[in-house]
């Protein structure tokens, strides 16, 4: 079963006739409609006997269906029909070969990768708190991510701004209380490689990647990065967050953990099968 979001990527799935191409290969395709409950549709597909689930859409949609696959130990297929397709890049899907990604259903190479969880919600890429958590809920964010993030940073860190109250302890035992951004990823990003910086070389290390940026005046180093299998963030009130690019409010304490090798992923045998930073 393939779920197709016709609005993702500026209508990329519709332009490439992904649903029609899927059906030609014997793959059931469901075109999503506004307001539809994707989690319920995925659960219904499992109950009806689907032997693999896939998504042609953005990373937020991918995470929902991948969670159903992980729960029921079914293979998952990523068709890169979103805008940036971060997960597709890191898992080794050719982002320029949308319809070719469908071959994963019938002629795919399968392997297991990690997923991560925050307060019982599974994610495939990352969870961001602080400035990014505020920015992702703004209407302008979808069309102008960087500009919206910079504008949010200016407001939040300005004289009259209010930074969300967050507290966490890093791998050196230091308590961070003046936090502008917390980025927790399903496996760490490559931060020191000249090629494909900002991608994840592997998705099977069993570790979260954690990056913390402090506010101006923070006595601790301005930026810290480490890995760990779990992380807890405290706050006195619900925290705005971005989960795989989707806005959410999380109730403290925020507990994140890795689900090692929880997801079976299939990739076309003609696609790279690894992140560009893994070469």
TIBAMAR-864390 format. One record per residue (C-alpha): residue number from 1; residue in three letters; x negated, z negated, y. Coordinates in nm, 4 decimals. Each point is the difference from the previous one (the first is absolute). Layout:
! residues N
<pos NUM&code ALA&u X&w Z&v Y>
...
This chain:
! residues 279
<pos 1&code UNK&u 0.0000&w 0.0000&v 0.0000>
<pos 2&code UNK&u -0.1318&w 0.0991&v 0.3436>
<pos 3&code UNK&u 0.1388&w -0.1501&v 0.3209>
<pos 4&code UNK&u -0.0380&w 0.2319&v 0.2983>
<pos 5&code UNK&u 0.0124&w -0.1221&v 0.3592>
<pos 6&code UNK&u 0.0790&w 0.3161&v 0.2005>
<pos 7&code UNK&u -0.0857&w -0.1673&v 0.3318>
<pos 8&code UNK&u -0.3526&w -0.1152&v -0.0843>
<pos 9&code UNK&u -0.2914&w 0.1907&v 0.1433>
<pos 10&code UNK&u 0.2194&w 0.1847&v 0.2468>
<pos 11&code UNK&u 0.2032&w 0.1549&v -0.2817>
<pos 12&code UNK&u -0.2968&w 0.1031&v -0.2135>
<pos 13&code UNK&u 0.1801&w -0.0436&v -0.3323>
<pos 14&code UNK&u 0.2823&w 0.2256&v 0.1134>
<pos 15&code UNK&u -0.2367&w 0.2680&v 0.1317>
<pos 16&code UNK&u -0.1910&w 0.0040&v -0.3287>
<pos 17&code UNK&u 0.3249&w -0.0022&v -0.2028>
<pos 18&code UNK&u -0.1278&w -0.2961&v -0.2021>
<pos 19&code UNK&u 0.3382&w -0.0878&v -0.1554>
<pos 20&code UNK&u 0.0568&w 0.3588&v -0.1135>
<pos 21&code UNK&u -0.3519&w 0.0299&v -0.1417>
<pos 22&code UNK&u 0.0436&w -0.3293&v -0.1852>
<pos 23&code UNK&u 0.3244&w 0.1129&v -0.1618>
<pos 24&code UNK&u -0.1651&w 0.3244&v -0.1086>
<pos 25&code UNK&u -0.2456&w -0.2163&v -0.1963>
<pos 26&code UNK&u 0.2760&w -0.2051&v -0.1642>
<pos 27&code UNK&u -0.0405&w -0.2986&v 0.2301>
<pos 28&code UNK&u 0.3181&w -0.1665&v 0.1265>
<pos 29&code UNK&u -0.0110&w -0.0121&v 0.3814>
<pos 30&code UNK&u 0.2058&w -0.2214&v 0.2289>
<pos 31&code UNK&u 0.0033&w 0.0795&v 0.3722>
<pos 32&code UNK&u 0.0208&w -0.3242&v 0.1978>
<pos 33&code UNK&u 0.2595&w -0.0424&v 0.2746>
<pos 34&code UNK&u -0.0140&w -0.2280&v 0.3058>
<pos 35&code UNK&u 0.0973&w -0.3548&v -0.0860>
<pos 36&code UNK&u -0.0449&w 0.0458&v -0.3742>
<pos 37&code UNK&u -0.1366&w -0.2857&v -0.2077>
<pos 38&code UNK&u -0.3137&w 0.1437&v -0.1596>
<pos 39&code UNK&u -0.0719&w -0.3159&v -0.2008>
<pos 40&code UNK&u 0.3483&w 0.0168&v -0.1548>
<pos 41&code UNK&u -0.0400&w 0.3712&v -0.0751>
<pos 42&code UNK&u -0.3324&w -0.0633&v -0.1717>
<pos 43&code UNK&u 0.1506&w -0.2807&v -0.2068>
<pos 44&code UNK&u 0.2915&w 0.2228&v -0.1002>
<pos 45&code UNK&u -0.2434&w 0.2740&v -0.1070>
<pos 46&code UNK&u -0.1813&w -0.2492&v -0.2223>
<pos 47&code UNK&u 0.3262&w -0.1139&v -0.1571>
<pos 48&code UNK&u 0.0958&w 0.3632&v -0.0622>
<pos 49&code UNK&u -0.3185&w 0.0514&v -0.2002>
<pos 50&code UNK&u -0.2436&w 0.1650&v 0.2409>
<pos 51&code UNK&u -0.3465&w 0.0133&v -0.1569>
<pos 52&code UNK&u -0.1881&w 0.0417&v 0.3305>
<pos 53&code UNK&u 0.0854&w -0.0443&v 0.3684>
<pos 54&code UNK&u -0.1452&w 0.1716&v 0.3042>
<pos 55&code UNK&u 0.0458&w 0.0268&v 0.3751>
<pos 56&code UNK&u -0.0469&w 0.2827&v 0.2482>
<pos 57&code UNK&u -0.0092&w -0.1966&v 0.3228>
<pos 58&code UNK&u -0.1842&w -0.2546&v 0.2086>
<pos 59&code UNK&u -0.1956&w -0.3033&v -0.1154>
<pos 60&code UNK&u 0.2920&w -0.2383&v 0.0580>
<pos 61&code UNK&u 0.2162&w 0.1964&v -0.2453>
<pos 62&code UNK&u -0.2893&w 0.0240&v -0.2445>
<pos 63&code UNK&u -0.0357&w -0.3771&v -0.0114>
<pos 64&code UNK&u 0.3666&w -0.0544&v -0.0873>
<pos 65&code UNK&u -0.0041&w 0.2356&v -0.2970>
<pos 66&code UNK&u -0.3481&w -0.1079&v -0.1099>
<pos 67&code UNK&u 0.1306&w -0.3571&v -0.0141>
<pos 68&code UNK&u 0.2743&w 0.1107&v -0.2413>
<pos 69&code UNK&u -0.2584&w 0.1799&v -0.2127>
<pos 70&code UNK&u -0.2246&w -0.3058&v -0.0097>
<pos 71&code UNK&u 0.2902&w -0.2244&v -0.0966>
<pos 72&code UNK&u 0.1049&w 0.2258&v -0.2902>
<pos 73&code UNK&u -0.3465&w 0.1348&v -0.0910>
<pos 74&code UNK&u 0.0920&w 0.3617&v 0.0746>
<pos 75&code UNK&u -0.2380&w 0.2678&v 0.1310>
<pos 76&code UNK&u 0.0103&w 0.0664&v 0.3745>
<pos 77&code UNK&u -0.0565&w 0.3351&v 0.1730>
<pos 78&code UNK&u -0.0898&w 0.0389&v 0.3688>
<pos 79&code UNK&u 0.0978&w 0.3294&v 0.1660>
<pos 80&code UNK&u -0.1692&w 0.0074&v 0.3447>
<pos 81&code UNK&u 0.2899&w 0.0997&v 0.2246>
<pos 82&code UNK&u -0.0448&w -0.2724&v 0.2631>
<pos 83&code UNK&u -0.1793&w 0.0141&v 0.3336>
<pos 84&code UNK&u -0.3394&w -0.1506&v -0.0836>
<pos 85&code UNK&u 0.0251&w -0.0638&v -0.3741>
<pos 86&code UNK&u -0.2545&w -0.2826&v -0.0043>
<pos 87&code UNK&u 0.0805&w -0.1027&v -0.3574>
<pos 88&code UNK&u -0.0264&w 0.3584&v -0.1245>
<pos 89&code UNK&u -0.3456&w 0.0338&v 0.1557>
<pos 90&code UNK&u -0.1295&w -0.3232&v -0.1504>
<pos 91&code UNK&u 0.1416&w 0.0611&v -0.3461>
<pos 92&code UNK&u -0.1431&w 0.3534&v -0.0134>
<pos 93&code UNK&u 0.3013&w 0.2275&v 0.0555>
<pos 94&code UNK&u -0.0735&w 0.3218&v 0.1915>
<pos 95&code UNK&u 0.2045&w -0.0535&v 0.3176>
<pos 96&code UNK&u 0.0030&w 0.3741&v 0.0706>
<pos 97&code UNK&u 0.1564&w 0.0908&v -0.3359>
<pos 98&code UNK&u 0.3485&w -0.1476&v 0.0197>
<pos 99&code UNK&u 0.1703&w 0.2017&v -0.2722>
<pos 100&code UNK&u -0.3108&w -0.0095&v -0.2205>
<pos 101&code UNK&u 0.0341&w -0.3782&v -0.0114>
<pos 102&code UNK&u 0.3148&w 0.0526&v -0.2086>
<pos 103&code UNK&u -0.2226&w 0.1008&v -0.2924>
<pos 104&code UNK&u -0.0726&w -0.3702&v -0.0451>
<pos 105&code UNK&u 0.3391&w -0.0331&v -0.1712>
<pos 106&code UNK&u -0.0827&w 0.2547&v -0.2707>
<pos 107&code UNK&u -0.3796&w 0.0394&v -0.0004>
<pos 108&code UNK&u -0.1297&w -0.3145&v 0.1641>
<pos 109&code UNK&u -0.2975&w -0.2262&v -0.0536>
<pos 110&code UNK&u 0.1084&w -0.3627&v -0.0144>
<pos 111&code UNK&u -0.1863&w -0.3145&v 0.0966>
<pos 112&code UNK&u 0.0858&w -0.3532&v 0.1056>
<pos 113&code UNK&u -0.0497&w -0.1308&v 0.3530>
<pos 114&code UNK&u 0.0711&w -0.3220&v 0.1847>
<pos 115&code UNK&u 0.2966&w -0.0880&v 0.2149>
<pos 116&code UNK&u 0.0246&w -0.2967&v 0.2334>
<pos 117&code UNK&u 0.2804&w -0.2364&v 0.0911>
<pos 118&code UNK&u 0.0971&w -0.1949&v 0.3117>
<pos 119&code UNK&u 0.2776&w -0.2580&v -0.0427>
<pos 120&code UNK&u 0.1316&w 0.1811&v -0.3089>
<pos 121&code UNK&u -0.0040&w 0.3457&v 0.1654>
<pos 122&code UNK&u -0.2356&w 0.2518&v -0.1600>
<pos 123&code UNK&u -0.2083&w 0.2378&v 0.2110>
<pos 124&code UNK&u -0.2432&w 0.2835&v -0.0703>
<pos 125&code UNK&u -0.2025&w 0.0214&v 0.3243>
<pos 126&code UNK&u -0.0074&w -0.2990&v 0.2330>
<pos 127&code UNK&u 0.1783&w -0.2724&v 0.1925>
<pos 128&code UNK&u -0.0835&w -0.0493&v 0.3674>
<pos 129&code UNK&u 0.0767&w -0.3010&v 0.2174>
<pos 130&code UNK&u -0.0547&w -0.0748&v 0.3666>
<pos 131&code UNK&u -0.0134&w 0.2879&v 0.2483>
<pos 132&code UNK&u 0.0715&w 0.2646&v -0.2626>
<pos 133&code UNK&u 0.2959&w -0.1969&v -0.1323>
<pos 134&code UNK&u 0.1509&w 0.0098&v 0.3492>
<pos 135&code UNK&u -0.0829&w 0.3670&v 0.0598>
<pos 136&code UNK&u 0.1495&w 0.1376&v -0.3210>
<pos 137&code UNK&u 0.3524&w -0.1118&v 0.0950>
<pos 138&code UNK&u -0.0014&w 0.1831&v 0.3323>
<pos 139&code UNK&u 0.2054&w 0.3237&v 0.0134>
<pos 140&code UNK&u -0.2960&w 0.2011&v 0.1341>
<pos 141&code UNK&u -0.2282&w -0.0986&v -0.2889>
<pos 142&code UNK&u 0.1012&w 0.2822&v -0.2371>
<pos 143&code UNK&u -0.0909&w 0.2776&v 0.2422>
<pos 144&code UNK&u -0.2897&w -0.1629&v 0.1863>
<pos 145&code UNK&u -0.1682&w -0.2596&v -0.2202>
<pos 146&code UNK&u -0.3294&w -0.0427&v 0.1849>
<pos 147&code UNK&u 0.1531&w -0.0049&v 0.3481>
<pos 148&code UNK&u 0.2654&w -0.2506&v -0.1084>
<pos 149&code UNK&u -0.2643&w -0.2216&v -0.1633>
<pos 150&code UNK&u -0.2143&w 0.0017&v 0.3150>
<pos 151&code UNK&u 0.2985&w -0.0745&v 0.2238>
<pos 152&code UNK&u 0.1024&w -0.2866&v -0.2285>
<pos 153&code UNK&u -0.3549&w -0.1396&v 0.0046>
<pos 154&code UNK&u -0.0055&w 0.0053&v 0.3806>
<pos 155&code UNK&u 0.3309&w -0.1866&v 0.0157>
<pos 156&code UNK&u -0.0709&w -0.2538&v -0.2727>
<pos 157&code UNK&u -0.3566&w -0.0757&v 0.1119>
<pos 158&code UNK&u 0.0791&w 0.0113&v 0.3723>
<pos 159&code UNK&u 0.0358&w -0.3050&v 0.2262>
<pos 160&code UNK&u 0.3727&w -0.0338&v -0.0678>
<pos 161&code UNK&u -0.0123&w 0.1095&v -0.3637>
<pos 162&code UNK&u 0.0572&w -0.2189&v -0.3028>
<pos 163&code UNK&u -0.1987&w 0.0538&v -0.3179>
<pos 164&code UNK&u 0.1800&w -0.0936&v -0.3231>
<pos 165&code UNK&u -0.1190&w -0.3368&v -0.1267>
<pos 166&code UNK&u -0.1936&w 0.0673&v -0.3207>
<pos 167&code UNK&u -0.2427&w -0.2153&v -0.1983>
<pos 168&code UNK&u -0.2165&w 0.0813&v -0.2999>
<pos 169&code UNK&u -0.3252&w -0.1030&v -0.1653>
<pos 170&code UNK&u -0.2662&w 0.2633&v -0.0683>
<pos 171&code UNK&u -0.2471&w 0.0289&v -0.2865>
<pos 172&code UNK&u -0.2535&w -0.2161&v 0.1868>
<pos 173&code UNK&u 0.2481&w -0.2854&v 0.0412>
<pos 174&code UNK&u 0.0559&w 0.0642&v 0.3723>
<pos 175&code UNK&u 0.3518&w -0.0523&v 0.1321>
<pos 176&code UNK&u 0.1196&w 0.2846&v 0.2243>
<pos 177&code UNK&u 0.2607&w -0.1039&v 0.2578>
<pos 178&code UNK&u -0.0435&w 0.2582&v 0.2787>
<pos 179&code UNK&u 0.0955&w 0.3205&v -0.1785>
<pos 180&code UNK&u 0.0887&w 0.3373&v 0.1498>
<pos 181&code UNK&u 0.0197&w 0.2002&v -0.3255>
<pos 182&code UNK&u 0.0044&w -0.0757&v -0.3715>
<pos 183&code UNK&u -0.0218&w 0.3030&v -0.2301>
<pos 184&code UNK&u 0.0323&w -0.0671&v -0.3718>
<pos 185&code UNK&u -0.0351&w 0.3035&v -0.2237>
<pos 186&code UNK&u 0.0553&w 0.0784&v -0.3640>
<pos 187&code UNK&u -0.3761&w 0.0284&v -0.0744>
<pos 188&code UNK&u -0.2558&w 0.0085&v 0.2844>
<pos 189&code UNK&u -0.0536&w 0.2868&v 0.2407>
<pos 190&code UNK&u -0.3401&w 0.1650&v 0.0381>
<pos 191&code UNK&u -0.1159&w -0.1211&v 0.3411>
<pos 192&code UNK&u -0.3678&w 0.0900&v -0.0140>
<pos 193&code UNK&u -0.0033&w 0.3515&v -0.1434>
<pos 194&code UNK&u -0.0503&w 0.3035&v 0.2252>
<pos 195&code UNK&u 0.2216&w 0.2146&v -0.2237>
<pos 196&code UNK&u 0.3712&w -0.0837&v -0.0281>
<pos 197&code UNK&u -0.0327&w -0.3315&v 0.1793>
<pos 198&code UNK&u 0.3282&w -0.1901&v -0.0086>
<pos 199&code UNK&u 0.0983&w 0.1180&v -0.3464>
<pos 200&code UNK&u -0.0152&w -0.2125&v -0.3145>
<pos 201&code UNK&u -0.2674&w 0.1079&v -0.2499>
<pos 202&code UNK&u 0.1849&w -0.1648&v -0.2902>
<pos 203&code UNK&u 0.3447&w -0.1343&v -0.0732>
<pos 204&code UNK&u -0.0846&w -0.1966&v -0.3139>
<pos 205&code UNK&u -0.2434&w -0.2728&v 0.1099>
<pos 206&code UNK&u 0.2509&w -0.2853&v -0.0228>
<pos 207&code UNK&u -0.0803&w -0.1038&v 0.3573>
<pos 208&code UNK&u 0.1803&w -0.0026&v 0.3325>
<pos 209&code UNK&u -0.1864&w 0.1314&v 0.3017>
<pos 210&code UNK&u 0.0345&w -0.2394&v 0.2947>
<pos 211&code UNK&u -0.0864&w 0.0760&v 0.3636>
<pos 212&code UNK&u 0.0557&w -0.2515&v 0.2827>
<pos 213&code UNK&u -0.0470&w 0.0737&v 0.3701>
<pos 214&code UNK&u 0.0029&w -0.2924&v 0.2411>
<pos 215&code UNK&u 0.1486&w -0.0191&v 0.3480>
<pos 216&code UNK&u -0.2220&w -0.0108&v 0.3118>
<pos 217&code UNK&u -0.1500&w -0.3459&v 0.0258>
<pos 218&code UNK&u 0.0076&w -0.0675&v -0.3727>
<pos 219&code UNK&u -0.3059&w -0.2159&v -0.0790>
<pos 220&code UNK&u -0.0407&w 0.1660&v -0.3405>
<pos 221&code UNK&u -0.1628&w 0.3444&v -0.0463>
<pos 222&code UNK&u 0.2202&w 0.2776&v 0.1465>
<pos 223&code UNK&u 0.0541&w 0.1658&v -0.3360>
<pos 224&code UNK&u -0.0173&w -0.1148&v -0.3610>
<pos 225&code UNK&u 0.0464&w 0.1933&v -0.3243>
<pos 226&code UNK&u -0.0066&w -0.1190&v -0.3600>
<pos 227&code UNK&u 0.1688&w 0.0461&v -0.3379>
<pos 228&code UNK&u 0.2025&w -0.2437&v -0.2068>
<pos 229&code UNK&u 0.2679&w 0.0131&v -0.2708>
<pos 230&code UNK&u 0.2443&w -0.1894&v 0.2245>
<pos 231&code UNK&u 0.0530&w -0.1201&v 0.3563>
<pos 232&code UNK&u 0.2412&w -0.2361&v 0.1736>
<pos 233&code UNK&u 0.0844&w 0.0238&v 0.3703>
<pos 234&code UNK&u 0.1858&w -0.2840&v 0.1727>
<pos 235&code UNK&u 0.2268&w 0.0130&v 0.3024>
<pos 236&code UNK&u 0.2641&w -0.2220&v 0.1609>
<pos 237&code UNK&u 0.2570&w 0.2823&v 0.0178>
<pos 238&code UNK&u 0.0874&w 0.3357&v -0.1633>
<pos 239&code UNK&u -0.2738&w 0.2588&v 0.0494>
<pos 240&code UNK&u 0.0510&w 0.3672&v 0.0978>
<pos 241&code UNK&u -0.1847&w 0.2193&v -0.2476>
<pos 242&code UNK&u -0.0635&w 0.3585&v -0.0926>
<pos 243&code UNK&u 0.0210&w 0.0560&v -0.3771>
<pos 244&code UNK&u -0.1225&w 0.3451&v -0.0998>
<pos 245&code UNK&u 0.0947&w 0.1084&v 0.3526>
<pos 246&code UNK&u 0.3523&w -0.1462&v -0.0112>
<pos 247&code UNK&u 0.1113&w -0.2840&v 0.2276>
<pos 248&code UNK&u 0.0907&w -0.3338&v -0.1597>
<pos 249&code UNK&u 0.0314&w -0.3694&v 0.0844>
<pos 250&code UNK&u -0.1752&w -0.2335&v -0.2404>
<pos 251&code UNK&u 0.0747&w -0.3697&v -0.0371>
<pos 252&code UNK&u -0.3017&w -0.2294&v -0.0229>
<pos 253&code UNK&u -0.2035&w -0.0817&v -0.1862>
<pos 254&code UNK&u -0.1044&w 0.3612&v -0.0599>
<pos 255&code UNK&u -0.1484&w 0.0214&v -0.3460>
<pos 256&code UNK&u -0.1783&w 0.3188&v -0.1035>
<pos 257&code UNK&u -0.1464&w 0.0695&v -0.3400>
<pos 258&code UNK&u -0.1287&w 0.2924&v -0.2007>
<pos 259&code UNK&u 0.1849&w 0.1279&v -0.3077>
<pos 260&code UNK&u -0.2931&w 0.1305&v -0.1985>
<pos 261&code UNK&u 0.0647&w 0.3357&v -0.1738>
<pos 262&code UNK&u 0.3752&w -0.0450&v 0.0446>
<pos 263&code UNK&u 0.0810&w 0.3665&v 0.0641>
<pos 264&code UNK&u -0.0311&w 0.3040&v -0.2229>
<pos 265&code UNK&u -0.0662&w 0.2970&v 0.2271>
<pos 266&code UNK&u -0.0043&w 0.3669&v -0.1025>
<pos 267&code UNK&u -0.1907&w 0.2655&v 0.1942>
<pos 268&code UNK&u -0.0125&w 0.3753&v -0.0524>
<pos 269&code UNK&u -0.3028&w 0.0975&v -0.2073>
<pos 270&code UNK&u -0.0839&w 0.2515&v 0.2763>
<pos 271&code UNK&u -0.0274&w -0.2691&v 0.2677>
<pos 272&code UNK&u -0.3142&w -0.2103&v 0.0716>
<pos 273&code UNK&u 0.1274&w -0.3213&v -0.1570>
<pos 274&code UNK&u -0.2161&w -0.2219&v 0.2225>
<pos 275&code UNK&u -0.0348&w -0.1012&v 0.3626>
<pos 276&code UNK&u -0.2408&w 0.2029&v 0.2197>
<pos 277&code UNK&u -0.1979&w -0.3197&v 0.0648>
<pos 278&code UNK&u -0.0580&w -0.0393&v -0.3753>
<pos 279&code UNK&u -0.2177&w 0.3100&v -0.0311>
